[in-house]
Amino acid sequence: MNGLTPIDLSTIGRGFDNLALDSQAVFRLALSAMSRPGDIQELTAGIESPAGLHPAAGAVLLALLDQDTRLWLSPAFAGGHVSTYLRFHTGCVLVADAAEADFVLVANVSELPALCALSLGSEEYPERSATVVLQVEELSNSAGWPLSGPGIEGAKVLRIEGLDEGFVTQWRQAQAEFPRGVDLFAASAGSLAALPRTTRLEA
Amino acid sequence: MNPLDMQTSSIAVTPGTRDDGYNFAYLDERTKRMIRRAILKAVAIPGYQVAFGSREMPLPYGWGTGGIQVTAAVIGPQDVLKVIDQGADDTVNAVNIRRFFQRTTGVAVTERTREATLIQTRHRIPETPLAKHQIIVYQVPQPEPLQRLEPRAFETRRMHGLAEYGLMHVKLYEDIARFGHVATTYDYPVMVNDRYLMAPSPIPKFDNPKMHMNPALQLFGAGREKRIYAIPPFTKVQSLAFDDHPFAVQKWSASCELCGAADSFLDEVVVDDRGGRIHACSDSDYCRERREGSVQP
């Protein structure tokens, strides 16, 4: 995108203090979240994320993005401080078409693109599919959709503030051709939960 | 699930010191990120082999380079690492890998399954049941279960894509027709989450039932073949079988000569030059715990 516009570096917030240890710690939380769908992980990253970017969402992206990954930003973030911040710290490639992205950062639930329009991978290469990082107001295990599938012991419910029945329908459609599908991290300001494509949502 | 909250007895866990000449956990950060992204996709698609850019490691292929790269991408300063080779902590491969991580990460190491948060293993699953906070990393020589039946990788990839596993059932059937039973005793193929046929690495089939609904996260790394795959916790893992030839694990008429265990995987060990031999637990930590009396039979 605005590759030729000079960037004032003093306006860019701090990333990880210790690249090796901080990215490891964030990755471990993301791995816990992905292997135990619906479990809410407390994530307090010491990064100065720009206004609008939840520290938890920012930390996950700083830990996983680099020049080998393509990132799509939802309209609220595209072209602004968030894109400069992530570009500066990770060197990721920004794409304008969500269907081409490896990672999809969504500022809020109202900007969530249609999941089936994202990269779902192929039957032979299902891992070539999008990972969505969705910013949400709140995550809760005290009410919400019952979850089932690998990684879930017994009964578990997850409520993602702002998502309705329409999301459940979309989720089912996106995962209908398993192993094709998308995986999702939901990040509130200080916590993280994941829904891999194997997780079924009852509504 | 903070590893620091775990009870760790001071005797069983040895703290390490890190050599600052290496990046933390040896690999560069970009490599670790690439492996981490592969691991996350592997967890999301249980049993599917994700290709990754396997790096040259300071030891040859076949010595656990895949497992080491997965461990290096996962390990953090709070981890307590255990490394086993055929169940034992004191064999050359296990000792070397443990020293490698002590030197490059400074993490604490242990021989006790209960104290470990991260276990790298070659060819065994510990007898002591794993817990929720643990991650076990398997070293895998040949990740493709269909390779001996279909050598063309593009063809086996297609078979996985279509869940077309008839060939493996025919192979097992031919075993039964020829020998009267399925003649595979290790690396016995499993179905993960009712979808992917997976090689469990050359663990004895005795260990296969432990993979089913295991509370720990199971990660697999194949360095030469450049594949990573995973079984999330509490995931269905079934050993292939037929209704009239159900899956069964090895049984021994002997029990362990050292600790008396009748429920563990036994190695036959030659003890002198006159043909004397005993049966002993392959899992050295389990055997010692029993001899020390901390596990009631």
Interface residues (C-beta under 8 A of the other chain):
Chain A: L19 A20 L21 S23 Q24 A25 F27 R28 A30 L31 S32 M34 S35 R36 A63 L64 L65 D66 D68 T69 S122 E123 E124 P126 E127 S129 T131 P150 G151 I152 E153 F178 P179 G181 D183 P196 R197 T198
Chain B: M1 N23 F24 A25 E29 R30 K32 R33 M34 R36 R37 A38 I39 L40 K41 A42 V43 A44 I45 P46 Y48 V50 A73 V74 I75 G76 P77 R157 R158 H160 G161 L162 N193 R195 Y196 P215 L217 A230 I231 P232 P233 F234 T235 K236
